[in-house]
Amino acid sequence: MEELIREFHNTITKIKLSKDFCIVFVYNDVDDLDYLHAAEGITPSELQEIKNSFLDLTEKLFLYKYEKDFTENIMMLKKKFEYILVYSMAQNTKGIGRRSLIPLLCEHFDLINVGNDSYTSFLGGNKQIMYKIIEKELREFIPETHFISSKADIDFAINSFIKQKKSFLIKPNSESASIGVKKIDFQNFDFEEFKKNILADLKVYDKLIVQEYIAGKEIEAPVIHFKDSYIVPGCIEINLPFGAEILTANTIFTENYSFSTFDSPQSEIIKKISIKCAELLGFSAISRIDFRIDENNIYIIDITPNPTVSSMSSTYYAFKNHFENSLNINFQLLIFTSMIKHKLFEPPF
C-alpha cells in the first residue's frame, strides 16, 4: 500500500484541476477568536501558505473567514461550478459539535468535503465518546481516565489518583489544541482549592476529563485513509520547550516547539494502534492519534479527526518527510483522496 500511495503522489503532483472544479477554504482568522481559542485560528502566514498550496492546483479558489459567509455563498458556487471541494478549519468554538457544520452542509448540498465527514467531525469534539468506542479493543493503551460532569464525579476521580500518589491532567472534553489542559501534581495538592477551580472550569466547559499524567515522550501519529486502507507515514516526537511537561495551548499558539522523527521498536506498535483507532472511529480523511510513552508503555492521550496540516504541525512534518520534502503534499492528498471517494479521479495505477 505504501508503494501505491507513493505512485499516487507522483501522479497528483503533475495535475491541475479543470475549470469544472473550485476549491473553497473556510476558516477562523486568529484575530476573530478569543484568547482561549487563538491556537486554533489561522494566522496571516498560515493563510498565505494554504492559499499557495491550493493555487498550485487551481485558479478557482474561494476563501471565507466564517461559517456564515460560506453558507451565504453556497448557491452562488453551485451555479458556477460542477464540483466544489471544501476544506474547513472553521468552528464556532462552542460545544461538542462545533466543527460539524461545514461537513454537514457539504453532505446536504452535495459538495465534496475535504476532510472527515460530519459524524467523525462531531466525534472529534467529544473525547468521552471516542474513548468509549475504542476502549473495548484498545483498553490496555488508555490511561486511567474519568469523565466529570457534576460535583459528585469530582471526589471519586480525584481521590483515585491521590490514593495512588499519581499526578493527573484536567482536560475539557470538547476542546483540542491543548486548550484548557492543566497538570496537577499530587505532592502539592490542595483538594479544596482544586475543587473550587474545577467547578469554575465545569461552568465553562460543561464536561471535563481527569486523566493520569504519563511522564515520557509525546508522540503524534498522522493517519490517512486511502482506498479503503489506512497509512501512517511516520511517528513524530513533539520537542517541548525546556522545563515543559505538557503541550499547552500557549505553546502551540507561540509555536514554541519543534518536531523530530520518532523511530524505535515502539513505532510499529504506535502505527498499528493508530490504524486501529482510525478504523474503529470510521475516519475517512487525514486524522491524528496522540500518545504519551515511557520505556514500557504506550498510552493514547488524544484523537483528532481533522488535524491542522499546515507547516507547524506534526502531520505536515510526517508527510513531507515521507514524500521527500514535497511541500504541498498534505493539501494535495486531502484534495485528491476526497476526489477518489467521489469517483472523480481514477489514476492509472
N, C-alpha and C positions, 0 to 999 in steps of 0.2 A: 504493500500500500504506500510506503514512503516513496518508492520509485515512481509510482503512479502520480503522486501529488507533485513530485519534482518535475515530471514531464508536463503536468498541468500548468505549473508555474512558468515553465519555459514557453508554453503556448500563450498564456494570457499576457505576458509582458510585451507581446507584439501586437496586441489587439486594441482598437478603439471602438467605442460603441457607435452604432449607426444613429442617424437622425431621428429614428423612432423612439430612442431612449433618452431619458434625462435622469440625473441624479439629484436627490434632494437631501440636504443635511439640516437637521433640526437640532437646536442646542440651546443651552442657557449661557449667556455671557457671564463671566466671573463677576462683573460689577453689578449684575442684577440679582445675585444670590446673597443671602445673609452670611455673616462671618462663619457660622457653623458649617454651611454647605459650600464654602468657597473652593474647597478641594475638588469639588465635582463640576465646577464651572469651566468654561472654555476661555483660555487667555488669548490675547491677540496673536501671539506667536504660534500657539497651537491651532488657532483658526486658519492662519496662513498655511501651516503645514498640511492640514486636512484639505484645504482648497486646492493646493498644488497637487496633492495626490489624486484627487478626483478629476482635476483638469487634465491630467495625463491620460484619462480615459474618455473624457467627453468635454465639449464646449458648453453643453446644456446643463449647467449646474445652478441650482437654486438654494439659497441659504435663508433659513428662517430662525430668528432668535427665540421664538416662543412657540409652544404647542398651539396657542390660539392663532398665531399668524399662519402656521401651516394649515390648520383646519380651514381657515377662511380662503385658502388658495387651492384646495384640493380640486374643485370642479374646473378651475382655470387650467390646471395642469392636465387633467384628464381630457380636456378639449384639444390640447396642443400635442400630447404625446400618447403613443400607444402603450409604452412601457415606462413606468415610473418607479425608480429604485430609491427607496427611502432609508437613510441611515439616521438614527436618532440617538442623541445623548441628552435629550431634554427630559425634565421631570418637574413635578410641582412641589417636590420636597416633603409632601405630607402623606403619611400612611403607607401601608404595605403594597398598594397597587400603584405607587407614584410614577413608575416608568412604563406602565402598561398602555397608556392612552394611544400613543403613536402606533405601536404594533396592532392594537385593536382596530384603529381607524384603517390601517392598511388591509386588514382582513375584511373589514366591512365594505371598503371601496375598491377592492380587488387591485391593490397596489402591491409592489414587491418589497416586503420588509427585509432590509439588510441587517440582520441580527436575529436574536431569538424571538419567538412568537409571543403573543400576549400572555399565554398561560405561564411559560417559563420566565418571562419578564416579571410577572406577578410573584412567582416563587422567589425570585431574586430579592424581593423586598420583605421576605418572611423567613428568617433563618430557622425559626421553630419548625415550620412545615418541611423545609428542606432536610433538616436533621431527622425528622420523623420518617421521611421517605427512605432515607439511606441507612437508617440505624440497624435494620434487620440484617442486612448483608455486610455492613461495614462497622458494626458496633465497636470492634476492638481498636478502631482508628479514631474514635470520637472521645475527646477528653471529658471528664466529668462536667456535665452541663445541666443547669437548672433554668427554668423559664419563670419569670416573675411578672405577675400582672396585678398583684394585690399585696396588702400588708402581711397577710397570712403566709405568703410564699417566701417572704424575706427571711424570717427567723430560721426556717428549715434549711434553706440554701446556704446561708452564711455559717450557721452552726456546723454544717457538714465539713466545710473547709477549715474552720478554726480548730475543730477537734482533731483533724488530720494534720494540723500545722502546715497548711498549704496556702500559698498566695493565690489570688484569683483575679480575673478580669470582669469588669462590668461592660456590657455592650448593649446598645439599643438593638432591638430585634429587627427593625426595618431599615437601618442605615447601612451604607457602605463607605468606602474610602476612609475607614478607621474613625469615622465620626462618632464622637461621644465615648470612645473606648478609654477606660481607666484601669490601671493596675493597683490592686490593694494588697499590701504586704501584711501577712498575719502577725509579724513581730511588732508592728506599730499600729495595731488595730484598736480603734475606739468604736465599740458597737453602736452606742447611742448617736455619736456624731455621724457615723456612716449611715445609720438608718435615716437620719434627717436628710442627708444628701441624696440617698437613693429614692426616697419618697418624692423629693423635688424632681429627680430625673424621670420618675414614673409619670408625673404630670405632663412632662414634655413629650415623652416617647410612648406612653401607654403600656408598652411591654418591654422588659429588659431580659438580658441573658446574663447569668453568673456562671463563669466558666473557669475551670482550673487553668492557672498560668503555667505554661511549659517553658522552662528555661532552655534555650537552644537556638538553633538556626531557623530563620523564617524563609521558607521556600515556596515559590509560586509556580504552578504548572498550567500554562495555557493549553487549551484543548480545541481542536477544530473538528467539526462534523463534516465529513467529506464522503459523498457517495455511499451512504449507509454505514460508514465506519467512523471511528474516532482516532485522531492522531495527536500525540503530544510532541511538539517539536523540540522540547528540552525543558529541564528543570532549572529554575533561576533563583539564585540566592539574593535576598534583599540585604544590602550592606547599610546598616543603620548608622547614624552619627555616633561619635564616641560617647559612651556612657548611657546611650538609649537602650531600653529593654524591650520596647514595643514600637510598632509603627503607628504614629498618631496622625490625625488629620492635618495638624500644623506642619509636620514633617513632609507630608505629601504636598501640601499647598506651597511650601517654600522650596520644594524639590531638593531637600537636604538628605539625599540618599543616593545610592548607586546600585548597579547590578553586576553580578558575575555568574558564570555558568556553574551549576552545581552538578558535578559528575562524580558519583560514588556508587557503591553497590546498592545503596538505598534508592538511587534514581529510578531504577527499573520498577521497584515496588511502588514508588510515588506515581509513576506513569500509569501503572495498572489500576491503582486506586482512583486516579483522576478520571480515567476512561470509564470505570465502573460508575462513578458519581454521575458523569455526563449521561450515561445510558439510563440509569435509574431515574434521573430527573427529566429525561427527554430533551436535552439541549440540542438545538438544530443549527447552531452557527458557532462562532468563537465564544468560548467560555473560559473560566479560570478557577482552579481549585487552589486554596492557600493552606499551607501546612506549617506546623512547628515540629521540629525533630530534635531528638537528642541522640546519644550514641546507640540506644537500643530501641527507641520507639518513634513512631510516625503518627502525628495527630492532625486531623482536618480541623482547621480553625475558621474557615470561611469559604463561601462558594459564591461565584459571581457569574450570572449568565450573560451579561453584556459588559465586559470589562473595557476600560479605556484601551485603545490600541495605538494611540499616538506615541511619540518618541520617548516620553518619560514614563514608560510602562514596561513591565516585565514581558507582556505579550509581544510588544514591538521588538524588544531585545531578543526574545526567543526565536521569533520567525525570521528576523533579519539575519541572525547568525545561522539559522538552519538553511536559509536560501542564499548564503554567501553575500551578505550585505546588500540585499535588494531592499531599497529604502521604502518603497510603497507597497511591499508585499501584503501587509495586513489589510489594507483597503482593497487591493486587488482581489484577495481571497474572499473578503466579505461580499464584494460585488458578484464575482463570477460563480462562487459556490451557491449563492442565492439564485442566480440565473439557471444553474443546473437543476435545482429543486423545482423550478417552474418550467423546466423543459425548453428553455430558451437558448441553451448553449450546449452543444454536443461536440466537444473537441475530438479529434481523431486519435484516440488512444490505441 
